[in-house]
Amino acid sequence: MVLVSACLCGINCKYNGKNNLDTEVMRTLDKEKIIPICPEQLGGLTTPRQPHEIKNGTGKDVLKGMARLISINGDNSTDKFIRGAFETYNICKNFNVSFAVLKSKSPSCGCGKIYDGTFSNTLIDGNGVTAQLLIDNNIKIINECDYRLRFNTDKL
């Protein structure tokens, strides 16, 4: 089983009520059993919702209690992002998921690069909260961009 960010599957769960359907990723996963997830919805956030970024750190810092998830309006939703990360991890445990394709740059799913918390479209090195929790628990993750590149050059 492969865990996939629900927005990549075409499910309208993005902050703006839309999706990030990635037909190439979905085509390459067509023979796999996939579990679409949206950690932000699992944590109790609505769709649509205000965009959020991690302020003063990365997902690792959020999980250590050293950074927060703040909306563009200044609302603190840290607890919901953490809850969604743990709900996602529970799904992985219950279904023996060891691999996930997650949405790049997201404060939940981003892996490798995320926005810096200033809402200025500036990227920093780091992972979103859910991505970090999965990594910390030995679940292999990759974002959709790297997945497309890797799938074209070698089998996962």
VMD Tcl script that builds the backbone (N, CA, C; Angstrom):
set m [mol new atoms 468]
animate dup $m
set s [atomselect $m all]
$s set {name element resname resid chain x y z} {
  {N N MET 1 A 0.841 -1.188 0.000}
  {CA C MET 1 A 0.000 0.000 0.000}
  {C C MET 1 A 0.880 1.243 0.000}
  {N N VAL 2 A 0.406 2.256 -0.702}
  {CA C VAL 2 A 1.124 3.524 -0.808}
  {C C VAL 2 A 0.213 4.624 -0.290}
  {N N LEU 3 A 0.730 5.417 0.632}
  {CA C LEU 3 A 0.018 6.585 1.122}
  {C C LEU 3 A 0.275 7.723 0.138}
  {N N VAL 4 A -0.767 8.463 -0.249}
  {CA C VAL 4 A -0.616 9.562 -1.204}
  {C C VAL 4 A -1.398 10.767 -0.688}
  {N N SER 5 A -0.777 11.939 -0.768}
  {CA C SER 5 A -1.503 13.163 -0.420}
  {C C SER 5 A -2.785 13.221 -1.251}
  {N N ALA 6 A -3.907 13.387 -0.587}
  {CA C ALA 6 A -5.206 13.349 -1.257}
  {C C ALA 6 A -5.326 14.392 -2.361}
  {N N CYS 7 A -4.716 15.555 -2.173}
  {CA C CYS 7 A -4.799 16.592 -3.204}
  {C C CYS 7 A -4.159 16.128 -4.506}
  {N N LEU 8 A -3.110 15.283 -4.426}
  {CA C LEU 8 A -2.470 14.754 -5.632}
  {C C LEU 8 A -3.376 13.769 -6.360}
  {N N CYS 9 A -4.325 13.205 -5.635}
  {CA C CYS 9 A -5.285 12.254 -6.212}
  {C C CYS 9 A -6.477 12.962 -6.853}
  {N N GLY 10 A -6.508 14.284 -6.761}
  {CA C GLY 10 A -7.613 15.042 -7.334}
  {C C GLY 10 A -8.724 15.357 -6.354}
  {N N ILE 11 A -8.510 15.068 -5.084}
  {CA C ILE 11 A -9.505 15.370 -4.050}
  {C C ILE 11 A -9.367 16.837 -3.656}
  {N N ASN 12 A -10.463 17.549 -3.647}
  {CA C ASN 12 A -10.462 18.982 -3.339}
  {C C ASN 12 A -10.307 19.217 -1.841}
  {N N CYS 13 A -9.065 19.145 -1.376}
  {CA C CYS 13 A -8.797 19.312 0.055}
  {C C CYS 13 A -7.724 20.353 0.322}
  {N N LYS 14 A -7.220 21.033 -0.709}
  {CA C LYS 14 A -6.234 22.098 -0.516}
  {C C LYS 14 A -6.840 23.226 0.312}
  {N N TYR 15 A -5.987 24.066 0.848}
  {CA C TYR 15 A -6.459 25.198 1.655}
  {C C TYR 15 A -7.482 26.035 0.911}
  {N N ASN 16 A -7.364 26.155 -0.419}
  {CA C ASN 16 A -8.278 26.995 -1.198}
  {C C ASN 16 A -9.478 26.227 -1.749}
  {N N GLY 17 A -9.643 24.977 -1.326}
  {CA C GLY 17 A -10.771 24.169 -1.769}
  {C C GLY 17 A -10.548 23.454 -3.088}
  {N N LYS 18 A -9.357 23.604 -3.654}
  {CA C LYS 18 A -9.039 22.952 -4.925}
  {C C LYS 18 A -8.132 21.748 -4.668}
  {N N ASN 19 A -7.541 21.216 -5.741}
  {CA C ASN 19 A -6.662 20.056 -5.612}
  {C C ASN 19 A -5.382 20.284 -6.393}
  {N N ASN 20 A -4.465 19.350 -6.286}
  {CA C ASN 20 A -3.193 19.364 -7.022}
  {C C ASN 20 A -3.077 18.084 -7.850}
  {N N LEU 21 A -4.145 17.700 -8.534}
  {CA C LEU 21 A -4.144 16.448 -9.274}
  {C C LEU 21 A -2.864 16.316 -10.088}
  {N N ASP 22 A -2.168 15.214 -9.890}
  {CA C ASP 22 A -0.950 14.920 -10.630}
  {C C ASP 22 A -1.202 13.631 -11.411}
  {N N THR 23 A -1.620 13.794 -12.655}
  {CA C THR 23 A -2.007 12.632 -13.456}
  {C C THR 23 A -0.837 11.697 -13.707}
  {N N GLU 24 A 0.375 12.218 -13.819}
  {CA C GLU 24 A 1.532 11.350 -14.043}
  {C C GLU 24 A 1.803 10.473 -12.823}
  {N N VAL 25 A 1.750 11.063 -11.640}
  {CA C VAL 25 A 1.936 10.269 -10.420}
  {C C VAL 25 A 0.827 9.238 -10.306}
  {N N MET 26 A -0.406 9.649 -10.530}
  {CA C MET 26 A -1.517 8.710 -10.417}
  {C C MET 26 A -1.403 7.590 -11.457}
  {N N ARG 27 A -0.953 7.916 -12.656}
  {CA C ARG 27 A -0.793 6.905 -13.701}
  {C C ARG 27 A 0.253 5.866 -13.286}
  {N N THR 28 A 1.350 6.326 -12.694}
  {CA C THR 28 A 2.397 5.380 -12.307}
  {C C THR 28 A 2.003 4.537 -11.104}
  {N N LEU 29 A 1.038 5.012 -10.340}
  {CA C LEU 29 A 0.574 4.265 -9.168}
  {C C LEU 29 A -0.684 3.454 -9.463}
  {N N ASP 30 A -1.089 3.381 -10.730}
  {CA C ASP 30 A -2.386 2.777 -11.053}
  {C C ASP 30 A -2.505 1.303 -10.682}
  {N N LYS 31 A -1.427 0.602 -10.530}
  {CA C LYS 31 A -1.500 -0.813 -10.139}
  {C C LYS 31 A -1.293 -1.002 -8.634}
  {N N GLU 32 A -1.058 0.076 -7.931}
  {CA C GLU 32 A -0.844 0.029 -6.481}
  {C C GLU 32 A -2.164 0.270 -5.747}
  {N N LYS 33 A -2.251 -0.251 -4.563}
  {CA C LYS 33 A -3.349 0.119 -3.677}
  {C C LYS 33 A -2.897 1.368 -2.954}
  {N N ILE 34 A -3.662 2.445 -3.141}
  {CA C ILE 34 A -3.272 3.712 -2.510}
  {C C ILE 34 A -4.273 4.103 -1.435}
  {N N ILE 35 A -3.758 4.839 -0.468}
  {CA C ILE 35 A -4.588 5.418 0.583}
  {C C ILE 35 A -4.413 6.930 0.485}
  {N N PRO 36 A -5.431 7.645 -0.002}
  {CA C PRO 36 A -5.320 9.103 -0.045}
  {C C PRO 36 A -5.566 9.689 1.343}
  {N N ILE 37 A -4.718 10.626 1.737}
  {CA C ILE 37 A -4.885 11.273 3.045}
  {C C ILE 37 A -4.661 12.781 2.920}
  {N N CYS 38 A -5.344 13.512 3.774}
  {CA C CYS 38 A -5.082 14.941 3.954}
  {C C CYS 38 A -4.886 15.148 5.449}
  {N N PRO 39 A -3.643 15.247 5.899}
  {CA C PRO 39 A -3.401 15.410 7.333}
  {C C PRO 39 A -4.098 16.631 7.930}
  {N N GLU 40 A -4.232 17.686 7.148}
  {CA C GLU 40 A -4.860 18.898 7.676}
  {C C GLU 40 A -6.341 18.660 7.961}
  {N N GLN 41 A -7.019 17.956 7.064}
  {CA C GLN 41 A -8.409 17.604 7.338}
  {C C GLN 41 A -8.494 16.601 8.487}
  {N N LEU 42 A -7.585 15.622 8.501}
  {CA C LEU 42 A -7.588 14.641 9.594}
  {C C LEU 42 A -7.375 15.308 10.952}
  {N N GLY 43 A -6.679 16.425 10.954}
  {CA C GLY 43 A -6.424 17.155 12.198}
  {C C GLY 43 A -7.553 18.080 12.618}
  {N N GLY 44 A -8.549 18.249 11.745}
  {CA C GLY 44 A -9.710 19.063 12.108}
  {C C GLY 44 A -9.817 20.399 11.407}
  {N N LEU 45 A -8.922 20.680 10.467}
  {CA C LEU 45 A -9.031 21.928 9.719}
  {C C LEU 45 A -10.085 21.785 8.629}
  {N N THR 46 A -10.746 22.860 8.314}
  {CA C THR 46 A -11.797 22.860 7.298}
  {C C THR 46 A -11.198 23.064 5.911}
  {N N THR 47 A -11.996 22.781 4.920}
  {CA C THR 47 A -11.654 23.098 3.537}
  {C C THR 47 A -12.829 23.873 2.972}
  {N N PRO 48 A -12.615 25.069 2.458}
  {CA C PRO 48 A -11.331 25.775 2.410}
  {C C PRO 48 A -10.910 26.288 3.789}
  {N N ARG 49 A -9.638 26.747 3.855}
  {CA C ARG 49 A -9.072 27.292 5.089}
  {C C ARG 49 A -8.012 28.321 4.706}
  {N N GLN 50 A -7.614 29.106 5.656}
  {CA C GLN 50 A -6.539 30.061 5.413}
  {C C GLN 50 A -5.226 29.298 5.202}
  {N N PRO 51 A -4.350 29.788 4.327}
  {CA C PRO 51 A -3.048 29.133 4.191}
  {C C PRO 51 A -2.253 29.252 5.496}
  {N N HIS 52 A -1.470 28.225 5.780}
  {CA C HIS 52 A -0.637 28.172 6.985}
  {C C HIS 52 A 0.814 27.933 6.598}
  {N N GLU 53 A 1.717 28.395 7.434}
  {CA C GLU 53 A 3.134 28.098 7.300}
  {C C GLU 53 A 3.710 27.868 8.682}
  {N N ILE 54 A 4.844 27.192 8.711}
  {CA C ILE 54 A 5.532 26.942 9.977}
  {C C ILE 54 A 6.370 28.169 10.300}
  {N N LYS 55 A 6.103 28.743 11.460}
  {CA C LYS 55 A 6.830 29.932 11.894}
  {C C LYS 55 A 7.976 29.520 12.806}
  {N N ASN 56 A 9.160 30.009 12.502}
  {CA C ASN 56 A 10.365 29.789 13.312}
  {C C ASN 56 A 10.850 28.353 13.307}
  {N N GLY 57 A 10.774 27.687 12.155}
  {CA C GLY 57 A 11.337 26.350 12.106}
  {C C GLY 57 A 10.728 25.468 11.046}
  {N N THR 58 A 10.814 24.166 11.310}
  {CA C THR 58 A 10.353 23.133 10.387}
  {C C THR 58 A 9.428 22.176 11.134}
  {N N GLY 59 A 8.967 21.159 10.438}
  {CA C GLY 59 A 8.128 20.144 11.075}
  {C C GLY 59 A 8.804 19.504 12.270}
  {N N LYS 60 A 10.097 19.303 12.182}
  {CA C LYS 60 A 10.859 18.726 13.301}
  {C C LYS 60 A 10.731 19.628 14.533}
  {N N ASP 61 A 10.834 20.934 14.317}
  {CA C ASP 61 A 10.722 21.893 15.428}
  {C C ASP 61 A 9.309 21.924 15.991}
  {N N VAL 62 A 8.308 21.787 15.133}
  {CA C VAL 62 A 6.918 21.743 15.602}
  {C C VAL 62 A 6.727 20.542 16.519}
  {N N LEU 63 A 7.218 19.383 16.089}
  {CA C LEU 63 A 7.060 18.167 16.887}
  {C C LEU 63 A 7.801 18.249 18.226}
  {N N LYS 64 A 8.847 19.070 18.287}
  {CA C LYS 64 A 9.590 19.282 19.539}
  {C C LYS 64 A 8.983 20.405 20.385}
  {N N GLY 65 A 7.923 21.044 19.878}
  {CA C GLY 65 A 7.287 22.137 20.600}
  {C C GLY 65 A 8.023 23.463 20.482}
  {N N MET 66 A 8.890 23.591 19.476}
  {CA C MET 66 A 9.711 24.794 19.333}
  {C C MET 66 A 9.270 25.718 18.197}
  {N N ALA 67 A 8.278 25.316 17.413}
  {CA C ALA 67 A 7.767 26.139 16.313}
  {C C ALA 67 A 6.259 25.941 16.235}
  {N N ARG 68 A 5.596 26.859 15.534}
  {CA C ARG 68 A 4.135 26.825 15.463}
  {C C ARG 68 A 3.656 26.920 14.019}
  {N N LEU 69 A 2.437 26.452 13.797}
  {CA C LEU 69 A 1.756 26.580 12.511}
  {C C LEU 69 A 0.808 27.758 12.619}
  {N N ILE 70 A 1.070 28.785 11.835}
  {CA C ILE 70 A 0.311 30.028 11.904}
  {C C ILE 70 A -0.338 30.296 10.551}
  {N N SER 71 A -1.602 30.718 10.577}
  {CA C SER 71 A -2.287 31.065 9.327}
  {C C SER 71 A -1.850 32.457 8.885}
  {N N ILE 72 A -2.182 32.776 7.672}
  {CA C ILE 72 A -1.853 34.097 7.135}
  {C C ILE 72 A -2.533 35.200 7.955}
  {N N ASN 73 A -3.622 34.845 8.667}
  {CA C ASN 73 A -4.324 35.797 9.540}
  {C C ASN 73 A -3.784 35.810 10.964}
  {N N GLY 74 A -2.799 34.956 11.253}
  {CA C GLY 74 A -2.201 34.926 12.582}
  {C C GLY 74 A -2.786 33.892 13.533}
  {N N ASP 75 A -3.716 33.056 13.061}
  {CA C ASP 75 A -4.301 32.022 13.918}
  {C C ASP 75 A -3.315 30.873 14.116}
  {N N ASN 76 A -3.241 30.376 15.341}
  {CA C ASN 76 A -2.360 29.266 15.678}
  {C C ASN 76 A -3.126 27.950 15.529}
  {N N SER 77 A -2.707 27.109 14.612}
  {CA C SER 77 A -3.352 25.816 14.375}
  {C C SER 77 A -2.397 24.660 14.623}
  {N N THR 78 A -1.377 24.880 15.413}
  {CA C THR 78 A -0.347 23.871 15.656}
  {C C THR 78 A -0.943 22.551 16.114}
  {N N ASP 79 A -1.874 22.608 17.062}
  {CA C ASP 79 A -2.445 21.368 17.598}
  {C C ASP 79 A -3.144 20.549 16.517}
  {N N LYS 80 A -3.802 21.205 15.565}
  {CA C LYS 80 A -4.499 20.485 14.497}
  {C C LYS 80 A -3.519 19.845 13.522}
  {N N PHE 81 A -2.426 20.516 13.231}
  {CA C PHE 81 A -1.416 19.939 12.348}
  {C C PHE 81 A -0.750 18.732 13.012}
  {N N ILE 82 A -0.483 18.822 14.294}
  {CA C ILE 82 A 0.110 17.694 15.016}
  {C C ILE 82 A -0.876 16.528 15.075}
  {N N ARG 83 A -2.130 16.817 15.378}
  {CA C ARG 83 A -3.155 15.764 15.419}
  {C C ARG 83 A -3.256 15.066 14.065}
  {N N GLY 84 A -3.265 15.842 12.989}
  {CA C GLY 84 A -3.340 15.266 11.644}
  {C C GLY 84 A -2.132 14.408 11.306}
  {N N ALA 85 A -0.967 14.825 11.768}
  {CA C ALA 85 A 0.249 14.034 11.537}
  {C C ALA 85 A 0.143 12.686 12.240}
  {N N PHE 86 A -0.304 12.691 13.487}
  {CA C PHE 86 A -0.418 11.434 14.223}
  {C C PHE 86 A -1.540 10.550 13.684}
  {N N GLU 87 A -2.631 11.139 13.213}
  {CA C GLU 87 A -3.697 10.349 12.583}
  {C C GLU 87 A -3.161 9.682 11.314}
  {N N THR 88 A -2.381 10.426 10.545}
  {CA C THR 88 A -1.778 9.869 9.339}
  {C C THR 88 A -0.836 8.723 9.693}
  {N N TYR 89 A -0.018 8.920 10.705}
  {CA C TYR 89 A 0.901 7.865 11.136}
  {C C TYR 89 A 0.126 6.625 11.602}
  {N N ASN 90 A -0.977 6.818 12.305}
  {CA C ASN 90 A -1.803 5.680 12.737}
  {C C ASN 90 A -2.343 4.899 11.543}
  {N N ILE 91 A -2.736 5.601 10.492}
  {CA C ILE 91 A -3.197 4.931 9.275}
  {C C ILE 91 A -2.054 4.094 8.697}
  {N N CYS 92 A -0.865 4.658 8.668}
  {CA C CYS 92 A 0.298 3.916 8.158}
  {C C CYS 92 A 0.529 2.641 8.968}
  {N N LYS 93 A 0.459 2.750 10.289}
  {CA C LYS 93 A 0.660 1.570 11.142}
  {C C LYS 93 A -0.428 0.530 10.903}
  {N N ASN 94 A -1.672 0.971 10.860}
  {CA C ASN 94 A -2.794 0.043 10.721}
  {C C ASN 94 A -2.831 -0.674 9.374}
  {N N PHE 95 A -2.283 -0.059 8.339}
  {CA C PHE 95 A -2.309 -0.657 7.005}
  {C C PHE 95 A -0.928 -1.068 6.512}
  {N N ASN 96 A 0.040 -1.096 7.426}
  {CA C ASN 96 A 1.413 -1.513 7.086}
  {C C ASN 96 A 1.987 -0.734 5.910}
  {N N VAL 97 A 1.757 0.564 5.899}
  {CA C VAL 97 A 2.287 1.425 4.849}
  {C C VAL 97 A 3.751 1.717 5.164}
  {N N SER 98 A 4.611 1.552 4.176}
  {CA C SER 98 A 6.022 1.857 4.367}
  {C C SER 98 A 6.534 2.892 3.370}
  {N N PHE 99 A 5.629 3.391 2.498}
  {CA C PHE 99 A 6.028 4.342 1.463}
  {C C PHE 99 A 4.906 5.350 1.234}
  {N N ALA 100 A 5.287 6.625 1.044}
  {CA C ALA 100 A 4.299 7.677 0.816}
  {C C ALA 100 A 4.790 8.657 -0.245}
  {N N VAL 101 A 3.868 9.118 -1.089}
  {CA C VAL 101 A 4.115 10.192 -2.045}
  {C C VAL 101 A 3.336 11.396 -1.518}
  {N N LEU 102 A 4.075 12.433 -1.129}
  {CA C LEU 102 A 3.462 13.580 -0.452}
  {C C LEU 102 A 3.652 14.867 -1.256}
  {N N LYS 103 A 2.751 15.812 -1.040}
  {CA C LYS 103 A 2.753 17.094 -1.760}
  {C C LYS 103 A 3.910 17.973 -1.312}
  {N N SER 104 A 4.684 18.403 -2.265}
  {CA C SER 104 A 5.834 19.253 -1.971}
  {C C SER 104 A 5.417 20.596 -1.371}
  {N N LYS 105 A 6.283 21.141 -0.543}
  {CA C LYS 105 A 6.206 22.490 0.028}
  {C C LYS 105 A 5.123 22.681 1.081}
  {N N SER 106 A 4.289 21.706 1.297}
  {CA C SER 106 A 3.176 21.807 2.240}
  {C C SER 106 A 3.680 21.841 3.688}
  {N N PRO 107 A 3.002 22.607 4.562}
  {CA C PRO 107 A 3.400 22.602 5.974}
  {C C PRO 107 A 3.119 21.269 6.661}
  {N N SER 108 A 2.307 20.428 6.037}
  {CA C SER 108 A 2.063 19.072 6.539}
  {C C SER 108 A 2.915 18.066 5.791}
  {N N CYS 109 A 2.761 18.029 4.478}
  {CA C CYS 109 A 3.317 16.956 3.649}
  {C C CYS 109 A 4.663 17.273 3.013}
  {N N GLY 110 A 5.068 18.515 3.012}
  {CA C GLY 110 A 6.299 18.894 2.322}
  {C C GLY 110 A 7.499 18.090 2.786}
  {N N CYS 111 A 8.310 17.651 1.835}
  {CA C CYS 111 A 9.544 16.960 2.203}
  {C C CYS 111 A 10.704 17.546 1.408}
  {N N GLY 112 A 11.711 17.951 2.147}
  {CA C GLY 112 A 12.897 18.552 1.548}
  {C C GLY 112 A 12.882 20.063 1.574}
  {N N LYS 113 A 11.783 20.658 1.150}
  {CA C LYS 113 A 11.629 22.117 1.135}
  {C C LYS 113 A 10.222 22.481 1.603}
  {N N ILE 114 A 10.144 23.509 2.426}
  {CA C ILE 114 A 8.863 24.059 2.869}
  {C C ILE 114 A 8.974 25.583 2.873}
  {N N TYR 115 A 7.839 26.250 2.961}
  {CA C TYR 115 A 7.855 27.713 3.045}
  {C C TYR 115 A 8.355 28.151 4.418}
  {N N ASP 116 A 8.952 29.331 4.463}
  {CA C ASP 116 A 9.698 29.780 5.645}
  {C C ASP 116 A 8.880 30.437 6.754}
  {N N GLY 117 A 7.569 30.525 6.614}
  {CA C GLY 117 A 6.745 31.102 7.673}
  {C C GLY 117 A 6.469 32.584 7.524}
  {N N THR 118 A 6.943 33.189 6.429}
  {CA C THR 118 A 6.741 34.629 6.225}
  {C C THR 118 A 5.674 34.923 5.170}
  {N N PHE 119 A 5.118 33.899 4.554}
  {CA C PHE 119 A 4.125 34.042 3.484}
  {C C PHE 119 A 4.667 34.891 2.330}
  {N N SER 120 A 5.974 34.739 2.064}
  {CA C SER 120 A 6.628 35.491 0.986}
  {C C SER 120 A 7.088 34.565 -0.143}
  {N N ASN 121 A 6.592 33.326 -0.163}
  {CA C ASN 121 A 6.974 32.314 -1.154}
  {C C ASN 121 A 8.453 31.945 -1.085}
  {N N THR 122 A 9.075 32.138 0.087}
  {CA C THR 122 A 10.474 31.786 0.284}
  {C C THR 122 A 10.565 30.367 0.838}
  {N N LEU 123 A 11.368 29.542 0.182}
  {CA C LEU 123 A 11.534 28.158 0.605}
  {C C LEU 123 A 12.780 27.990 1.477}
  {N N ILE 124 A 12.681 27.055 2.422}
  {CA C ILE 124 A 13.816 26.680 3.260}
  {C C ILE 124 A 13.944 25.155 3.244}
  {N N ASP 125 A 15.098 24.665 3.647}
  {CA C ASP 125 A 15.267 23.228 3.798}
  {C C ASP 125 A 14.483 22.751 5.008}
  {N N GLY 126 A 13.779 21.656 4.850}
  {CA C GLY 126 A 13.031 21.096 5.962}
  {C C GLY 126 A 11.817 20.334 5.478}
  {N N ASN 127 A 11.113 19.743 6.424}
  {CA C ASN 127 A 9.929 18.936 6.149}
  {C C ASN 127 A 8.717 19.495 6.875}
  {N N GLY 128 A 7.540 19.176 6.346}
  {CA C GLY 128 A 6.308 19.499 7.042}
  {C C GLY 128 A 6.135 18.575 8.244}
  {N N VAL 129 A 5.122 18.837 9.034}
  {CA C VAL 129 A 4.913 18.105 10.291}
  {C C VAL 129 A 4.653 16.619 10.033}
  {N N THR 130 A 3.734 16.300 9.155}
  {CA C THR 130 A 3.416 14.898 8.870}
  {C C THR 130 A 4.606 14.194 8.234}
  {N N ALA 131 A 5.224 14.836 7.259}
  {CA C ALA 131 A 6.388 14.233 6.605}
  {C C ALA 131 A 7.456 13.900 7.635}
  {N N GLN 132 A 7.720 14.821 8.555}
  {CA C GLN 132 A 8.753 14.580 9.555}
  {C C GLN 132 A 8.393 13.423 10.480}
  {N N LEU 133 A 7.137 13.363 10.899}
  {CA C LEU 133 A 6.712 12.266 11.777}
  {C C LEU 133 A 6.854 10.919 11.063}
  {N N LEU 134 A 6.511 10.867 9.797}
  {CA C LEU 134 A 6.654 9.617 9.051}
  {C C LEU 134 A 8.124 9.237 8.903}
  {N N ILE 135 A 8.961 10.194 8.581}
  {CA C ILE 135 A 10.403 9.935 8.486}
  {C C ILE 135 A 10.933 9.411 9.813}
  {N N ASP 136 A 10.536 10.065 10.903}
  {CA C ASP 136 A 10.999 9.664 12.238}
  {C C ASP 136 A 10.575 8.241 12.591}
  {N N ASN 137 A 9.565 7.737 11.891}
  {CA C ASN 137 A 9.060 6.381 12.145}
  {C C ASN 137 A 9.350 5.431 10.984}
  {N N ASN 138 A 10.416 5.737 10.253}
  {CA C ASN 138 A 10.952 4.848 9.211}
  {C C ASN 138 A 10.016 4.570 8.046}
  {N N ILE 139 A 9.164 5.530 7.741}
  {CA C ILE 139 A 8.328 5.422 6.550}
  {C C ILE 139 A 9.004 6.259 5.464}
  {N N LYS 140 A 9.273 5.619 4.343}
  {CA C LYS 140 A 9.954 6.293 3.245}
  {C C LYS 140 A 8.985 7.260 2.582}
  {N N ILE 141 A 9.429 8.506 2.400}
  {CA C ILE 141 A 8.581 9.491 1.739}
  {C C ILE 141 A 9.330 10.138 0.588}
  {N N ILE 142 A 8.548 10.626 -0.355}
  {CA C ILE 142 A 9.098 11.353 -1.490}
  {C C ILE 142 A 8.019 12.333 -1.941}
  {N N ASN 143 A 8.429 13.505 -2.425}
  {CA C ASN 143 A 7.416 14.428 -2.944}
  {C C ASN 143 A 7.108 14.077 -4.392}
  {N N GLU 144 A 6.033 14.625 -4.903}
  {CA C GLU 144 A 5.562 14.250 -6.237}
  {C C GLU 144 A 6.558 14.618 -7.325}
  {N N CYS 145 A 7.294 15.694 -7.173}
  {CA C CYS 145 A 8.274 16.102 -8.190}
  {C C CYS 145 A 9.420 15.106 -8.260}
  {N N ASP 146 A 9.979 14.760 -7.111}
  {CA C ASP 146 A 11.069 13.787 -7.067}
  {C C ASP 146 A 10.586 12.403 -7.476}
  {N N TYR 147 A 9.342 12.083 -7.141}
  {CA C TYR 147 A 8.786 10.787 -7.537}
  {C C TYR 147 A 8.745 10.673 -9.056}
  {N N ARG 148 A 8.249 11.735 -9.722}
  {CA C ARG 148 A 8.182 11.710 -11.181}
  {C C ARG 148 A 9.575 11.537 -11.784}
  {N N LEU 149 A 10.552 12.283 -11.278}
  {CA C LEU 149 A 11.923 12.165 -11.781}
  {C C LEU 149 A 12.481 10.765 -11.549}
  {N N ARG 150 A 12.297 10.261 -10.357}
  {CA C ARG 150 A 12.850 8.956 -10.015}
  {C C ARG 150 A 12.139 7.823 -10.757}
  {N N PHE 151 A 10.829 7.951 -10.885}
  {CA C PHE 151 A 10.087 6.894 -11.573}
  {C C PHE 151 A 10.554 6.742 -13.008}
  {N N ASN 152 A 10.929 7.843 -13.617}
  {CA C ASN 152 A 11.388 7.793 -15.009}
  {C C ASN 152 A 12.790 7.199 -15.138}
  {N N THR 153 A 13.551 7.125 -14.033}
  {CA C THR 153 A 14.932 6.642 -14.128}
  {C C THR 153 A 15.179 5.338 -13.402}
  {N N ASP 154 A 14.365 5.036 -12.395}
  {CA C ASP 154 A 14.542 3.746 -11.739}
  {C C ASP 154 A 13.317 3.390 -10.938}
  {N N LYS 155 A 13.080 2.125 -10.794}
  {CA C LYS 155 A 11.879 1.616 -10.149}
  {C C LYS 155 A 11.968 1.780 -8.638}
  {N N LEU 156 A 10.888 2.226 -8.015}
  {CA C LEU 156 A 10.865 2.378 -6.550}
  {C C LEU 156 A 10.663 1.037 -5.899}
}
mol reanalyze $m
mol bondsrecalc $m
mol representation Tube
mol addrep $m
